[in-house]
Amino acid sequence: MASAVVGLAVVFPLLRTKGFGFFIGSFALGEFVRLIWVKFHFPFGGPRGMIGIPSIELSDIDFYEAIPYYYLVLLFTIACLAILYRIDLSRTGKVLKAIYADEDLSRCIGINVARYRAMAFSVSAFFAGIAGVLLAHRLGAIDPKNFDVNTMVYLVIWVVVGGVGSFWGPLIGVAVMMLVGEAARPLAEWRPLLFGGILIVFLTLLPGGLDSLMSKVREMLDKRTADGTEKI
């Protein structure tokens, strides 16, 4: 909950921006927080970060072990995805999609765009906080290097590849790019160049991501089916 409150507090300076400006602003805000973390030792330990974080224990189960930790993360992942799916199907989800499609039109028909954007940012921070807690208890320590610019860039690439503005898009992007990342391990220092090339290709040729490509394929199949039915 603390991450949701912090997210709600820091998003207000960004509410006057939109589109690419909002993206750059939120990106810069994340880097600003990381640099503040490095500079000051209180309350998160400065450049060394927080150390000595105990592993999660439940009864006789030690979640520091790989298999119990895997199932714990899997449980949290399923629960979070279920909540997000319900939000996506709810009235709030439809409003957020309308804002994504046309922010100015949404404002004209009476939607409080700033309120919904702040809420979306806060909800995103809440789920990011859950991921951070699970990571910290697994590693036993957490420092600013865990949240550098490269990490944020990779997250953006995953979302762009999968498709922005849909529930399934980021999931598809994560699955595909994790496979690409593992396959590209032998490339070592050339991997960032590969990911950058993938990002450019998708932004120019397929801005809707893989999810939009799948939608186009389904539309083509439906059209062919309809044409075949008419001929019969």
N, C-alpha and C positions, 0 to 999 in steps of 0.2 A: 504493500500500500504506500510505503514511503516513496518509492520510485514514481508512482502515479501522481502523488502530490507534488513532487519536485518537477515532474514533467509538465504538470498544469501551471506551475509557477513560472517556469522558464519559457513557456511557449508564447506568452503574451506579447513580448517585443516582436515576435515573428508574424503576428496575426495581420499586420498591415501589408505583408508581402504575399505573393502567390506564385504558383508555378515554379519556374526555375529559381526565382528569387528566394522562395520559401525553402527550396532544397539547399541552396548555397548557405542560407542563413542557419538552418538547422545543422548543417555540416560544420560550419564555422563554430557554432555554439558547442558542439560536441568536442571539438579540438580545444576550444577555450577552457572548458571544464577539465580536460585532461592536463593541460599546461598548468592550471591552477593547482591541480592535484600534485604535480611534480614539484611545484614551487614551495608549497606549504606542507609542513609535517603534520599539522593538526587539521582535520581529525583522522585522515586516512593514511598517514605514515610517509608522506612525501614520495620521492622516487622509488623507495624500497617497497612501498605499498603496505598492505595489511598482511601480516604473517601470523602463523600459528592458528589458523582457522580450523576448528575441529571438523572431522568428517561427520556426516549425518548417521546417527545410530537409532535403531528402532528395535527394542527388545534385544534379541540376540543377533540381529542382522547388522553387519557393518557395511555401510554403503560406500566405503572406500574401495572395497573389492570391485573388480570390473563388472562382473555379471550382475550383482545386486544393484550397482549404480546404473547399469544399462536399463534394467527394468524400471527403476525409479524414474529415470529420464523419460522412458517410453510412456509411463503412466501419466506424467505431467504433460507430455507432448499431446497425448490423446485428449486429455481433459481441456487443455488450452485450445486445441483445434475445434473441439466440440463447442466451446463457448464462442469462439470466433465465427463458427459456421452459423450458430443461432443469431448472432449479431448481424451477419451478412444477410440472413433471410428476413430479419425484422424490419420494422419501419425505419429505425435508425440507419440500418444498412442501406436501405433504398435511398434515403436522404443523402447519405455520404456518396453514393454512386451518382446521384444527380449533381451534387456539388463538383465531383470529379469531372463529369461530362461537360458542365457549363456553369461555372461559379457565378457569373454575372446574372444569368437567367434565373438561377436558384435564388439569388438575392432579390430579384425583381418579383418573384412569386411569394415572397414573405418568409423564406427560410433564413434563420439566423446563422449565417455562414461561419462567423467567428466562433460562436458557441460550439457548433459541431466540429469545427477544426480543432479547437482546444480539447474537446472531449476525445477525439480520435488520437491526438497526440498523447494525452494522458493515459488512455487505454494501451497504446503502444508501449509507453514507458513502463506500465504495470507488467506486461508480459516480458519485456526486456529485463526487468528487475528479477523476475522468476528465473530466467536463464542465467543471469549473473550470480544469483544465490547458489544455484546448482553447480555452476562452474567453480565458484570460490570454495565451496565445501569439498569439491573433488580435488582441487589443486592444493588446498591447504594454505594458499596465499594468493593474493591478487594485487597486481601493480599496474601503473599506467600503460605499460607496454602491451597489455592485453586489449587495449582500446585505441591503438594507434590509427593513423590515417589509412594504412593498408587494409586493416580489418574493415573499416567503414566502406572503403571502395569495393571490396569483395562483396559485401552485403548488397550494395547498390547493383553490382553486376548480376548477382543471383536474381534479384527482383526484376531487373530489366529483361533478362533472358526469359524468365518465366512469364512475365506480363504484369503490368501495373494495373490496378483497379479491379482485380478479380480475386476471389478466394483461392482458386486453384493455381493461379499464375505463380506466386512465390514458391509454392510447394513443388511445382514442376521445375522451376528454376533451380531450387536447392538440389533436387535429385539429380538433374542433368549436370549441373556445374560441379557437384561433388564427384561424380563419375569422371568428368573431364579433368578435374584437379588431380585425382588419383592416377589417371592415365598419363598425365603430364609431369609426374614426379621426376622422371629422368631428365627433364629439360632444366631442372634446377632454377638458375637465375633468369631463364628465358620465360618462365611461367607468367610473370606480370605482363610481358609483352603479348603473350598469347591471349590472356584475359582481356587486355586492352583492345586487341584486335576484335575479339568476340563482341565486346561492348559496342564498338564502332559499327560493326556489321549489323547488329540488331537495332541500333538507334537509327540507322539509315535505311535499311531494307525491311526490317520487321519491327517497327516501334511498339506494336502491341504484344510482342513476345510470342513464345511458343503457344500460349493459351489462345491467342487470337488466330494462330495458324490452324490449330485444331478446330476452332469454331468455323473457319473458312472451309476446311475439309468436310465437316459435318454438313454445312450448307450446300456444298457441291453434291454430296451424296444424296441429300434430301431432294435437291432439284432434279437429279437424274432419276430418282425413284418416282417423283411426281410426273416427270415427262414420260417415263415408261408406263405408268398407270394410265395416263391420258391416251397413249397410243393403243393400249389394250381396249 
